[in-house]
Amino acid sequence: MPISPYMRDIRAKIGHDVLLQPGVAAVIFNAAGQVLLQRRSDNGEWGLPGGIMEPGEEPAETLVREIREETALEVVPERIVGVYSGPEFVVRYPNGDEAAILSITFACRPGAGEPRVNDDESIEIRYFAPDSLPTMARRHHMRIVDALRNDPRARFR
């Protein structure tokens, strides 16, 4: 999985210690109401596409960049589903790095392009009906459920 020069410099200083990382995730609904998921190459698990913000980026800008990099799809962010953090968002990567993620999660609609695996972070990209989701970590599932509520008010968890 690629790591930005910024993050590489930080990791060189702190090693594998837990690092607070602001990030974004997308709950992308197609016209049929299906949600786009990615199956990660590092752990084989299904989840929401997204990624970590770079210094100077705005959250929506990060979202559009990350989704394009991972899925080749342009997305249109429509609303913030919620802001999420806590114990379920502390992750340990296969290389030993630990991160406490603060995720700003957006509901989006697809724009130009067709979703496909577009980098080495994913092994599969596909749409699922909300009642036929694959097994995934609770932190991903809860954000899909929250997005399906279609509440204009953001959730804070």
C-alpha positions, 0 to 999 in steps of 0.5 A: 500500500502506498504511503505519502512522503508526509506520512513516511517522514512521520513514521520514520520518527515515531515508528509503529506507535499509534498516530491520530489520522484524519481521514474520509470515507465514501458511502457511494450509492448508485441509481439502483440504491446499491453501495460501492465497497472495496475489498482490501488487498492488505487484509482481504476485508470488505469496507468503504473506500476512502483514505487519509488527508494530506496537509492543506487538503479539504475533506471533500477534496481528499474524498474525491482524490482518494475515490478516484485513486482507488476506484477510477470513479469520480464522485459527487459528495452530497452530504456528511453522514457523520464524523466517527472515531473511538476504539473501533477506529483504532486499526493495526496495519499488517506492517505493524503501524497503528492508527487512530482514525477520525473519519469524516464519512460522506454520502456520495453519488457516482459521477463519471467513470466506471468503478474498478480496481485502480491501485494496489490497495484493492483486490475487488471493487463492486456494488452490493444491495444494502440487504446483501452486504458482505461481512465487514468490520462494524466500523464500516457497517455502521456508517452504511446504516447511518447513510441509509437513514438519509438524515440531513443531520450528521451523526457524531460517534 
